[in-house]
């Protein structure tokens, strides 16, 4: 048990690492926003045309 490896400490990111993280977060946020808009548009179109409503009632 004495030979067990200790977890390495978390080092702070440098300027390049922070810039890369910010860029990834931006793209992830844009992708999530686009997905939400796509689901909203599909829902509005389905509600407007009545697709799938009459089969359930």
C-alpha distance matrix in Angstrom:
0.0 3.8 5.4 5.5 9.2 11.1 14.3 17.3 19.9 23.0 25.9 29.4 31.8 34.6 38.2 38.1 35.0 36.7 39.9 38.2 36.5 39.9 41.6 39.2 39.6 43.4 43.6 41.4 43.6 46.8 45.6 44.8 48.2 50.0 48.4 49.5 53.0 53.2 52.4 54.9 57.6 57.1 57.2 60.4 62.1 61.2 62.5 65.6 66.5 65.5 63.4 61.5 63.0 65.9 63.8 61.8 64.8
3.8 0.0 3.8 5.6 8.5 10.0 13.7 16.1 18.6 22.0 24.5 28.2 30.7 33.3 37.0 37.1 34.2 36.0 39.2 37.8 36.3 39.7 41.5 39.4 39.9 43.6 44.0 42.1 44.2 47.4 46.5 45.8 49.1 51.0 49.7 50.8 54.2 54.6 53.9 56.3 59.0 58.8 58.9 62.0 63.7 63.1 64.4 67.4 68.4 67.6 65.5 63.7 65.3 68.3 66.3 64.3 67.3
5.4 3.8 0.0 3.8 6.3 9.0 12.4 14.6 17.6 20.9 23.2 26.9 29.1 31.6 35.3 35.0 32.3 34.3 37.4 35.8 34.5 38.1 39.6 37.5 38.3 41.9 42.2 40.4 42.8 45.8 44.7 44.4 47.7 49.4 48.2 49.5 52.8 53.1 52.6 55.1 57.7 57.3 57.8 60.8 62.4 61.8 63.3 66.2 67.1 66.4 64.2 62.6 64.3 67.3 65.3 63.5 66.6
5.5 5.6 3.8 0.0 3.8 6.4 9.5 12.2 15.3 18.3 21.0 24.6 26.7 29.5 33.1 32.8 29.8 31.7 34.8 33.1 31.6 35.1 36.7 34.4 35.0 38.7 39.0 37.0 39.3 42.4 41.3 40.8 44.2 45.9 44.6 45.9 49.2 49.5 48.9 51.4 54.0 53.7 54.1 57.1 58.7 58.2 59.6 62.5 63.4 62.7 60.6 58.9 60.6 63.6 61.7 59.8 62.9
9.2 8.5 6.3 3.8 0.0 3.8 6.4 8.7 12.0 14.9 17.4 21.1 23.1 25.8 29.4 29.1 26.2 28.1 31.2 29.6 28.2 31.8 33.4 31.2 32.0 35.7 35.9 34.2 36.6 39.6 38.7 38.3 41.6 43.4 42.3 43.7 46.9 47.2 46.9 49.4 51.9 51.7 52.2 55.2 56.8 56.4 57.9 60.7 61.7 61.2 59.1 57.6 59.3 62.4 60.6 58.9 62.0
11.1 10.0 9.0 6.4 3.8 0.0 3.8 6.3 8.9 12.1 14.8 18.4 20.8 23.6 27.2 27.3 24.3 25.9 29.3 27.9 26.4 29.7 31.6 29.7 30.1 33.8 34.5 32.7 34.8 37.9 37.3 36.8 40.0 42.0 41.0 42.2 45.4 46.0 45.7 47.9 50.6 50.6 51.0 53.8 55.6 55.4 56.7 59.4 60.6 60.1 58.2 56.9 58.4 61.6 60.0 58.1 61.1
14.3 13.7 12.4 9.5 6.4 3.8 0.0 3.8 6.4 8.9 11.9 15.4 17.6 20.6 24.1 24.1 20.9 22.5 25.7 24.3 22.6 26.0 27.9 25.9 26.3 30.0 30.7 28.9 31.0 34.1 33.6 33.1 36.2 38.2 37.4 38.5 41.7 42.4 42.1 44.4 46.9 47.1 47.5 50.3 52.1 52.0 53.2 55.9 57.2 56.8 54.9 53.7 55.3 58.5 57.0 55.2 58.2
17.3 16.1 14.6 12.2 8.7 6.3 3.8 0.0 3.8 6.5 8.8 12.4 14.6 17.3 21.0 21.1 18.2 19.9 23.2 22.0 20.7 24.0 26.0 24.4 25.0 28.5 29.4 28.0 30.1 33.1 32.9 32.7 35.7 37.6 37.2 38.4 41.4 42.2 42.3 44.4 46.8 47.2 47.8 50.4 52.2 52.3 53.7 56.2 57.5 57.4 55.5 54.5 56.2 59.5 58.2 56.5 59.5
19.9 18.6 17.6 15.3 12.0 8.9 6.4 3.8 0.0 3.8 6.1 9.6 12.4 15.2 18.8 19.5 16.7 17.8 21.4 20.8 19.2 22.2 24.6 23.3 23.6 27.0 28.3 27.1 28.8 31.9 32.1 31.8 34.4 36.7 36.5 37.4 40.3 41.5 41.6 43.4 45.9 46.6 47.1 49.5 51.5 51.8 52.9 55.4 56.9 56.8 55.2 54.3 55.8 59.3 58.2 56.3 59.2
23.0 22.0 20.9 18.3 14.9 12.1 8.9 6.5 3.8 0.0 3.8 6.6 9.1 12.4 15.7 16.4 13.4 14.3 17.8 17.3 15.5 18.4 20.9 19.8 19.9 23.3 24.7 23.5 25.2 28.3 28.6 28.4 30.9 33.2 33.1 34.1 36.9 38.1 38.3 40.1 42.6 43.4 43.9 46.2 48.2 48.7 49.8 52.1 53.7 53.8 52.3 51.5 53.0 56.5 55.5 53.8 56.6
25.9 24.5 23.2 21.0 17.4 14.8 11.9 8.8 6.1 3.8 0.0 3.8 6.4 9.1 12.7 13.7 11.1 12.2 15.7 15.7 14.5 17.3 19.7 19.2 19.7 22.7 24.3 23.7 25.3 28.2 28.8 29.0 31.3 33.5 33.8 34.9 37.4 38.7 39.3 41.0 43.2 44.3 45.0 47.1 49.0 49.7 50.9 53.0 54.7 55.0 53.5 53.1 54.6 58.1 57.3 55.7 58.5
29.4 28.2 26.9 24.6 21.1 18.4 15.4 12.4 9.6 6.6 3.8 0.0 3.8 6.6 9.7 11.4 9.1 9.3 12.9 13.6 12.4 14.6 17.4 17.4 17.5 20.3 22.3 22.0 23.2 26.0 27.1 27.2 29.2 31.5 32.2 33.1 35.4 37.0 37.8 39.1 41.4 42.7 43.4 45.3 47.3 48.2 49.3 51.2 53.1 53.6 52.3 52.0 53.4 57.0 56.5 54.9 57.5
31.8 30.7 29.1 26.7 23.1 20.8 17.6 14.6 12.4 9.1 6.4 3.8 0.0 3.7 6.6 7.7 5.3 6.0 9.4 10.0 9.4 11.7 14.1 14.4 15.1 17.6 19.4 19.6 21.0 23.4 24.6 25.2 27.0 29.1 30.1 31.2 33.2 34.8 35.8 37.3 39.2 40.6 41.6 43.4 45.2 46.3 47.6 49.3 51.1 51.8 50.4 50.4 51.9 55.5 55.0 53.6 56.4
34.6 33.3 31.6 29.5 25.8 23.6 20.6 17.3 15.2 12.4 9.1 6.6 3.7 0.0 3.8 5.5 5.3 6.3 8.7 10.0 10.7 12.4 14.4 15.5 16.5 18.4 20.3 21.1 22.4 24.5 25.9 26.9 28.5 30.3 31.7 32.9 34.6 36.2 37.6 38.9 40.6 42.2 43.4 44.9 46.6 48.0 49.3 50.9 52.6 53.5 52.2 52.4 54.0 57.7 57.2 56.0 58.7
38.2 37.0 35.3 33.1 29.4 27.2 24.1 21.0 18.8 15.7 12.7 9.7 6.6 3.8 0.0 3.8 5.5 5.2 6.2 8.7 9.9 10.5 12.3 14.3 15.3 16.5 18.6 20.0 21.0 22.6 24.4 25.7 26.8 28.6 30.3 31.5 32.9 34.6 36.3 37.4 38.9 40.7 42.0 43.3 44.9 46.6 47.9 49.2 51.0 52.1 51.0 51.4 53.0 56.6 56.4 55.3 58.0
38.1 37.1 35.0 32.8 29.1 27.3 24.1 21.1 19.5 16.4 13.7 11.4 7.7 5.5 3.8 0.0 3.8 5.5 5.1 6.2 8.6 9.9 10.6 12.4 14.3 15.3 16.8 18.4 19.9 21.2 22.7 24.3 25.7 27.1 28.8 30.4 31.7 33.0 34.9 36.3 37.5 39.1 40.8 42.1 43.5 45.1 46.7 47.9 49.5 50.7 49.3 49.8 51.6 55.2 54.9 54.0 56.7
35.0 34.2 32.3 29.8 26.2 24.3 20.9 18.2 16.7 13.4 11.1 9.1 5.3 5.3 5.5 3.8 0.0 3.8 5.4 5.1 6.2 8.6 9.9 10.6 12.2 14.2 15.5 16.4 18.2 20.0 21.1 22.4 24.2 25.8 27.0 28.5 30.2 31.5 33.0 34.6 36.1 37.5 39.0 40.6 42.1 43.4 44.9 46.4 48.0 49.0 47.5 47.7 49.5 53.1 52.6 51.6 54.4
36.7 36.0 34.3 31.7 28.1 25.9 22.5 19.9 17.8 14.3 12.2 9.3 6.0 6.3 5.2 5.5 3.8 0.0 3.8 5.4 5.1 6.1 8.6 9.9 10.5 12.2 14.4 15.2 16.3 18.3 19.9 20.9 22.2 24.2 25.7 26.8 28.4 30.1 31.5 32.7 34.4 36.1 37.3 38.7 40.5 41.9 43.2 44.7 46.5 47.5 46.3 46.5 48.1 51.7 51.5 50.3 53.0
39.9 39.2 37.4 34.8 31.2 29.3 25.7 23.2 21.4 17.8 15.7 12.9 9.4 8.7 6.2 5.1 5.4 3.8 0.0 3.8 5.5 5.1 6.2 8.7 9.9 10.5 12.5 14.2 15.3 16.6 18.4 20.0 21.0 22.6 24.4 25.8 27.0 28.6 30.4 31.6 32.9 34.7 36.2 37.4 38.9 40.7 42.1 43.2 45.0 46.2 45.1 45.6 47.2 50.9 50.8 49.8 52.5
38.2 37.8 35.8 33.1 29.6 27.9 24.3 22.0 20.8 17.3 15.7 13.6 10.0 10.0 8.7 6.2 5.1 5.4 3.8 0.0 3.8 5.5 5.1 6.2 8.6 9.9 10.8 12.3 14.2 15.4 16.6 18.3 19.9 21.1 22.6 24.4 25.8 27.0 28.8 30.3 31.6 33.1 34.7 36.2 37.5 39.0 40.7 42.0 43.5 44.7 43.2 43.6 45.5 49.0 48.7 47.8 50.7
36.5 36.3 34.5 31.6 28.2 26.4 22.6 20.7 19.2 15.5 14.5 12.4 9.4 10.7 9.9 8.6 6.2 5.1 5.5 3.8 0.0 3.8 5.4 5.1 6.1 8.5 10.0 10.4 12.1 14.2 15.3 16.3 18.1 19.9 21.0 22.4 24.2 25.6 27.0 28.5 30.1 31.6 32.9 34.5 36.1 37.4 38.8 40.4 42.1 43.0 41.6 41.8 43.5 47.1 46.7 45.6 48.4
39.9 39.7 38.1 35.1 31.8 29.7 26.0 24.0 22.2 18.4 17.3 14.6 11.7 12.4 10.5 9.9 8.6 6.1 5.1 5.5 3.8 0.0 3.8 5.5 5.1 6.1 8.8 9.8 10.4 12.3 14.2 15.2 16.3 18.3 19.9 21.0 22.4 24.2 25.8 26.8 28.4 30.2 31.5 32.8 34.5 36.1 37.3 38.7 40.5 41.6 40.5 41.0 42.5 46.2 46.1 45.0 47.6
41.6 41.5 39.6 36.7 33.4 31.6 27.9 26.0 24.6 20.9 19.7 17.4 14.1 14.4 12.3 10.6 9.9 8.6 6.2 5.1 5.4 3.8 0.0 3.8 5.5 5.1 6.3 8.6 9.9 10.7 12.4 14.2 15.3 16.5 18.5 20.1 21.1 22.5 24.5 25.8 26.9 28.7 30.3 31.6 32.9 34.7 36.2 37.3 39.0 40.3 39.0 39.7 41.4 45.0 44.9 44.1 46.8
39.2 39.4 37.5 34.4 31.2 29.7 25.9 24.4 23.3 19.8 19.2 17.4 14.4 15.5 14.3 12.4 10.6 9.9 8.7 6.2 5.1 5.5 3.8 0.0 3.8 5.4 5.3 6.1 8.5 9.9 10.5 12.2 14.1 15.3 16.5 18.4 20.0 21.0 22.6 24.3 25.7 27.0 28.6 30.3 31.6 32.9 34.6 36.1 37.5 38.5 37.0 37.4 39.3 42.8 42.5 41.6 44.5
39.6 39.9 38.3 35.0 32.0 30.1 26.3 25.0 23.6 19.9 19.7 17.5 15.1 16.5 15.3 14.3 12.2 10.5 9.9 8.6 6.1 5.1 5.5 3.8 0.0 3.8 5.5 5.0 6.0 8.5 9.8 10.4 12.0 14.1 15.2 16.4 18.2 19.8 21.1 22.4 24.2 25.7 26.9 28.4 30.2 31.5 32.8 34.4 36.1 37.0 35.8 36.1 37.6 41.3 41.1 40.0 42.7
43.4 43.6 41.9 38.7 35.7 33.8 30.0 28.5 27.0 23.3 22.7 20.3 17.6 18.4 16.5 15.3 14.2 12.2 10.5 9.9 8.5 6.1 5.1 5.4 3.8 0.0 3.8 5.5 5.1 6.2 8.6 9.9 10.5 12.2 14.2 15.4 16.4 18.2 20.1 21.1 22.4 24.3 25.7 26.9 28.5 30.2 31.5 32.7 34.6 35.8 34.7 35.4 36.9 40.6 40.7 39.8 42.3
43.6 44.0 42.2 39.0 35.9 34.5 30.7 29.4 28.3 24.7 24.3 22.3 19.4 20.3 18.6 16.8 15.5 14.4 12.5 10.8 10.0 8.8 6.3 5.3 5.5 3.8 0.0 3.8 5.4 5.0 6.1 8.5 9.7 10.4 12.2 14.2 15.2 16.3 18.4 19.9 20.9 22.4 24.2 25.6 26.8 28.4 30.1 31.3 32.8 34.1 32.7 33.4 35.2 38.8 38.7 38.1 40.8
41.4 42.1 40.4 37.0 34.2 32.7 28.9 28.0 27.1 23.5 23.7 22.0 19.6 21.1 20.0 18.4 16.4 15.2 14.2 12.3 10.4 9.8 8.6 6.1 5.0 5.5 3.8 0.0 3.8 5.5 5.1 6.1 8.5 9.9 10.6 12.4 14.3 15.3 16.6 18.4 20.0 21.2 22.6 24.4 25.8 27.0 28.6 30.2 31.7 32.6 31.2 31.5 33.2 36.8 36.6 35.7 38.4
43.6 44.2 42.8 39.3 36.6 34.8 31.0 30.1 28.8 25.2 25.3 23.2 21.0 22.4 21.0 19.9 18.2 16.3 15.3 14.2 12.1 10.4 9.9 8.5 6.0 5.1 5.4 3.8 0.0 3.8 5.4 5.1 6.1 8.5 9.9 10.6 12.3 14.1 15.4 16.5 18.3 20.0 21.1 22.5 24.3 25.8 26.9 28.4 30.3 31.2 30.2 30.7 32.1 35.8 35.9 34.9 37.3
46.8 47.4 45.8 42.4 39.6 37.9 34.1 33.1 31.9 28.3 28.2 26.0 23.4 24.5 22.6 21.2 20.0 18.3 16.6 15.4 14.2 12.3 10.7 9.9 8.5 6.2 5.0 5.5 3.8 0.0 3.8 5.4 5.0 6.1 8.6 9.9 10.5 12.1 14.3 15.2 16.3 18.2 19.9 20.9 22.4 24.2 25.6 26.7 28.4 29.8 28.7 29.7 31.2 34.8 35.1 34.4 36.9
45.6 46.5 44.7 41.3 38.7 37.3 33.6 32.9 32.1 28.6 28.8 27.1 24.6 25.9 24.4 22.7 21.1 19.9 18.4 16.6 15.3 14.2 12.4 10.5 9.8 8.6 6.1 5.1 5.4 3.8 0.0 3.8 5.4 5.1 6.2 8.7 9.9 10.5 12.4 14.3 15.3 16.5 18.3 20.0 21.1 22.5 24.3 25.6 27.0 28.1 26.7 27.3 29.2 32.7 32.7 32.1 34.8
44.8 45.8 44.4 40.8 38.3 36.8 33.1 32.7 31.8 28.4 29.0 27.2 25.2 26.9 25.7 24.3 22.4 20.9 20.0 18.3 16.3 15.2 14.2 12.2 10.4 9.9 8.5 6.1 5.1 5.4 3.8 0.0 3.8 5.4 5.1 6.3 8.7 9.8 10.7 12.4 14.3 15.5 16.6 18.4 20.1 21.2 22.6 24.3 25.9 26.7 25.4 25.8 27.3 31.0 30.9 30.0 32.6
48.2 49.1 47.7 44.2 41.6 40.0 36.2 35.7 34.4 30.9 31.3 29.2 27.0 28.5 26.8 25.7 24.2 22.2 21.0 19.9 18.1 16.3 15.3 14.1 12.0 10.5 9.7 8.5 6.1 5.0 5.4 3.8 0.0 3.8 5.4 5.1 6.2 8.6 10.0 10.6 12.3 14.3 15.4 16.5 18.4 20.0 21.1 22.4 24.4 25.4 24.7 25.5 26.7 30.4 30.8 29.9 32.2
50.0 51.0 49.4 45.9 43.4 42.0 38.2 37.6 36.7 33.2 33.5 31.5 29.1 30.3 28.6 27.1 25.8 24.2 22.6 21.1 19.9 18.3 16.5 15.3 14.1 12.2 10.4 9.9 8.5 6.1 5.1 5.4 3.8 0.0 3.8 5.5 5.1 6.1 8.7 9.8 10.5 12.2 14.1 15.3 16.4 18.2 19.9 20.9 22.4 23.8 22.7 23.8 25.5 29.0 29.4 29.0 31.4
48.4 49.7 48.2 44.6 42.3 41.0 37.4 37.2 36.5 33.1 33.8 32.2 30.1 31.7 30.3 28.8 27.0 25.7 24.4 22.6 21.0 19.9 18.5 16.5 15.2 14.2 12.2 10.6 9.9 8.6 6.2 5.1 5.4 3.8 0.0 3.8 5.4 5.0 6.2 8.6 9.9 10.6 12.2 14.2 15.4 16.4 18.2 19.9 21.2 22.0 20.6 21.2 23.0 26.6 26.6 26.0 28.7
49.5 50.8 49.5 45.9 43.7 42.2 38.5 38.4 37.4 34.1 34.9 33.1 31.2 32.9 31.5 30.4 28.5 26.8 25.8 24.4 22.4 21.0 20.1 18.4 16.4 15.4 14.2 12.4 10.6 9.9 8.7 6.3 5.1 5.5 3.8 0.0 3.8 5.4 5.2 6.2 8.6 10.0 10.6 12.3 14.3 15.4 16.4 18.2 20.1 20.7 19.9 20.5 21.7 25.4 25.7 24.8 27.1
53.0 54.2 52.8 49.2 46.9 45.4 41.7 41.4 40.3 36.9 37.4 35.4 33.2 34.6 32.9 31.7 30.2 28.4 27.0 25.8 24.2 22.4 21.1 20.0 18.2 16.4 15.2 14.3 12.3 10.5 9.9 8.7 6.2 5.1 5.4 3.8 0.0 3.8 5.5 5.0 6.1 8.6 9.8 10.5 12.2 14.1 15.2 16.3 18.2 19.6 19.0 20.3 21.4 25.0 25.8 25.3 27.4
53.2 54.6 53.1 49.5 47.2 46.0 42.4 42.2 41.5 38.1 38.7 37.0 34.8 36.2 34.6 33.0 31.5 30.1 28.6 27.0 25.6 24.2 22.5 21.0 19.8 18.2 16.3 15.3 14.1 12.1 10.5 9.8 8.6 6.1 5.0 5.4 3.8 0.0 3.8 5.4 5.2 6.2 8.5 10.0 10.6 12.2 14.2 15.3 16.5 17.9 16.7 17.9 19.7 23.1 23.6 23.4 25.8
52.4 53.9 52.6 48.9 46.9 45.7 42.1 42.3 41.6 38.3 39.3 37.8 35.8 37.6 36.3 34.9 33.0 31.5 30.4 28.8 27.0 25.8 24.5 22.6 21.1 20.1 18.4 16.6 15.4 14.3 12.4 10.7 10.0 8.7 6.2 5.2 5.5 3.8 0.0 3.8 5.5 5.2 6.1 8.6 9.9 10.5 12.1 14.1 15.4 16.0 14.8 15.5 16.9 20.6 20.9 20.3 22.8
54.9 56.3 55.1 51.4 49.4 47.9 44.4 44.4 43.4 40.1 41.0 39.1 37.3 38.9 37.4 36.3 34.6 32.7 31.6 30.3 28.5 26.8 25.8 24.3 22.4 21.1 19.9 18.4 16.5 15.2 14.3 12.4 10.6 9.8 8.6 6.2 5.0 5.4 3.8 0.0 3.8 5.5 5.1 6.1 8.6 9.9 10.5 12.1 14.2 15.0 14.8 15.9 16.6 20.3 21.3 20.6 22.5
57.6 59.0 57.7 54.0 51.9 50.6 46.9 46.8 45.9 42.6 43.2 41.4 39.2 40.6 38.9 37.5 36.1 34.4 32.9 31.6 30.1 28.4 26.9 25.7 24.2 22.4 20.9 20.0 18.3 16.3 15.3 14.3 12.3 10.5 9.9 8.6 6.1 5.2 5.5 3.8 0.0 3.8 5.4 5.2 6.1 8.5 9.9 10.5 12.2 13.9 13.5 15.5 16.5 19.9 21.1 21.1 22.9
57.1 58.8 57.3 53.7 51.7 50.6 47.1 47.2 46.6 43.4 44.3 42.7 40.6 42.2 40.7 39.1 37.5 36.1 34.7 33.1 31.6 30.2 28.7 27.0 25.7 24.3 22.4 21.2 20.0 18.2 16.5 15.5 14.3 12.2 10.6 10.0 8.6 6.2 5.2 5.5 3.8 0.0 3.8 5.5 5.2 6.1 8.6 9.8 10.6 11.7 10.6 12.2 13.9 17.2 18.0 18.2 20.4
57.2 58.9 57.8 54.1 52.2 51.0 47.5 47.8 47.1 43.9 45.0 43.4 41.6 43.4 42.0 40.8 39.0 37.3 36.2 34.7 32.9 31.5 30.3 28.6 26.9 25.7 24.2 22.6 21.1 19.9 18.3 16.6 15.4 14.1 12.2 10.6 9.8 8.5 6.1 5.1 5.4 3.8 0.0 3.8 5.5 5.1 6.1 8.5 10.0 10.2 9.8 10.9 11.6 15.3 16.3 15.9 17.8
60.4 62.0 60.8 57.1 55.2 53.8 50.3 50.4 49.5 46.2 47.1 45.3 43.4 44.9 43.3 42.1 40.6 38.7 37.4 36.2 34.5 32.8 31.6 30.3 28.4 26.9 25.6 24.4 22.5 20.9 20.0 18.4 16.5 15.3 14.2 12.3 10.5 10.0 8.6 6.1 5.2 5.5 3.8 0.0 3.8 5.5 5.1 6.0 8.6 9.7 10.5 12.5 12.6 15.9 17.7 17.6 18.8
62.1 63.7 62.4 58.7 56.8 55.6 52.1 52.2 51.5 48.2 49.0 47.3 45.2 46.6 44.9 43.5 42.1 40.5 38.9 37.5 36.1 34.5 32.9 31.6 30.2 28.5 26.8 25.8 24.3 22.4 21.1 20.1 18.4 16.4 15.4 14.3 12.2 10.6 9.9 8.6 6.1 5.2 5.5 3.8 0.0 3.8 5.5 5.1 6.1 8.2 8.4 11.2 12.1 14.9 16.7 17.3 18.7
61.2 63.1 61.8 58.2 56.4 55.4 52.0 52.3 51.8 48.7 49.7 48.2 46.3 48.0 46.6 45.1 43.4 41.9 40.7 39.0 37.4 36.1 34.7 32.9 31.5 30.2 28.4 27.0 25.8 24.2 22.5 21.2 20.0 18.2 16.4 15.4 14.1 12.2 10.5 9.9 8.5 6.1 5.1 5.5 3.8 0.0 3.8 5.5 5.3 5.7 5.1 7.5 8.5 11.5 13.0 13.6 15.2
62.5 64.4 63.3 59.6 57.9 56.7 53.2 53.7 52.9 49.8 50.9 49.3 47.6 49.3 47.9 46.7 44.9 43.2 42.1 40.7 38.8 37.3 36.2 34.6 32.8 31.5 30.1 28.6 26.9 25.6 24.3 22.6 21.1 19.9 18.2 16.4 15.2 14.2 12.1 10.5 9.9 8.6 6.1 5.1 5.5 3.8 0.0 3.8 5.6 5.1 6.8 8.6 7.9 11.0 13.2 13.2 14.0
65.6 67.4 66.2 62.5 60.7 59.4 55.9 56.2 55.4 52.1 53.0 51.2 49.3 50.9 49.2 47.9 46.4 44.7 43.2 42.0 40.4 38.7 37.3 36.1 34.4 32.7 31.3 30.2 28.4 26.7 25.6 24.3 22.4 20.9 19.9 18.2 16.3 15.3 14.1 12.1 10.5 9.8 8.5 6.0 5.1 5.5 3.8 0.0 3.8 5.6 8.0 10.9 10.3 12.6 15.3 15.9 16.3
66.5 68.4 67.1 63.4 61.7 60.6 57.2 57.5 56.9 53.7 54.7 53.1 51.1 52.6 51.0 49.5 48.0 46.5 45.0 43.5 42.1 40.5 39.0 37.5 36.1 34.6 32.8 31.7 30.3 28.4 27.0 25.9 24.4 22.4 21.2 20.1 18.2 16.5 15.4 14.2 12.2 10.6 10.0 8.6 6.1 5.3 5.6 3.8 0.0 3.8 5.5 9.0 9.2 10.8 13.3 14.7 15.3
65.5 67.6 66.4 62.7 61.2 60.1 56.8 57.4 56.8 53.8 55.0 53.6 51.8 53.5 52.1 50.7 49.0 47.5 46.2 44.7 43.0 41.6 40.3 38.5 37.0 35.8 34.1 32.6 31.2 29.8 28.1 26.7 25.4 23.8 22.0 20.7 19.6 17.9 16.0 15.0 13.9 11.7 10.2 9.7 8.2 5.7 5.1 5.6 3.8 0.0 3.8 6.2 5.5 7.2 9.9 11.0 11.5
63.4 65.5 64.2 60.6 59.1 58.2 54.9 55.5 55.2 52.3 53.5 52.3 50.4 52.2 51.0 49.3 47.5 46.3 45.1 43.2 41.6 40.5 39.0 37.0 35.8 34.7 32.7 31.2 30.2 28.7 26.7 25.4 24.7 22.7 20.6 19.9 19.0 16.7 14.8 14.8 13.5 10.6 9.8 10.5 8.4 5.1 6.8 8.0 5.5 3.8 0.0 3.8 5.6 7.4 8.7 10.4 12.0
61.5 63.7 62.6 58.9 57.6 56.9 53.7 54.5 54.3 51.5 53.1 52.0 50.4 52.4 51.4 49.8 47.7 46.5 45.6 43.6 41.8 41.0 39.7 37.4 36.1 35.4 33.4 31.5 30.7 29.7 27.3 25.8 25.5 23.8 21.2 20.5 20.3 17.9 15.5 15.9 15.5 12.2 10.9 12.5 11.2 7.5 8.6 10.9 9.0 6.2 3.8 0.0 3.8 5.9 5.8 7.0 9.5
63.0 65.3 64.3 60.6 59.3 58.4 55.3 56.2 55.8 53.0 54.6 53.4 51.9 54.0 53.0 51.6 49.5 48.1 47.2 45.5 43.5 42.5 41.4 39.3 37.6 36.9 35.2 33.2 32.1 31.2 29.2 27.3 26.7 25.5 23.0 21.7 21.4 19.7 16.9 16.6 16.5 13.9 11.6 12.6 12.1 8.5 7.9 10.3 9.2 5.5 5.6 3.8 0.0 3.8 5.6 5.7 6.8
65.9 68.3 67.3 63.6 62.4 61.6 58.5 59.5 59.3 56.5 58.1 57.0 55.5 57.7 56.6 55.2 53.1 51.7 50.9 49.0 47.1 46.2 45.0 42.8 41.3 40.6 38.8 36.8 35.8 34.8 32.7 31.0 30.4 29.0 26.6 25.4 25.0 23.1 20.6 20.3 19.9 17.2 15.3 15.9 14.9 11.5 11.0 12.6 10.8 7.2 7.4 5.9 3.8 0.0 3.8 5.4 5.4
63.8 66.3 65.3 61.7 60.6 60.0 57.0 58.2 58.2 55.5 57.3 56.5 55.0 57.2 56.4 54.9 52.6 51.5 50.8 48.7 46.7 46.1 44.9 42.5 41.1 40.7 38.7 36.6 35.9 35.1 32.7 30.9 30.8 29.4 26.6 25.7 25.8 23.6 20.9 21.3 21.1 18.0 16.3 17.7 16.7 13.0 13.2 15.3 13.3 9.9 8.7 5.8 5.6 3.8 0.0 3.8 5.7
61.8 64.3 63.5 59.8 58.9 58.1 55.2 56.5 56.3 53.8 55.7 54.9 53.6 56.0 55.3 54.0 51.6 50.3 49.8 47.8 45.6 45.0 44.1 41.6 40.0 39.8 38.1 35.7 34.9 34.4 32.1 30.0 29.9 29.0 26.0 24.8 25.3 23.4 20.3 20.6 21.1 18.2 15.9 17.6 17.3 13.6 13.2 15.9 14.7 11.0 10.4 7.0 5.7 5.4 3.8 0.0 3.8
64.8 67.3 66.6 62.9 62.0 61.1 58.2 59.5 59.2 56.6 58.5 57.5 56.4 58.7 58.0 56.7 54.4 53.0 52.5 50.7 48.4 47.6 46.8 44.5 42.7 42.3 40.8 38.4 37.3 36.9 34.8 32.6 32.2 31.4 28.7 27.1 27.4 25.8 22.8 22.5 22.9 20.4 17.8 18.8 18.7 15.2 14.0 16.3 15.3 11.5 12.0 9.5 6.8 5.4 5.7 3.8 0.0
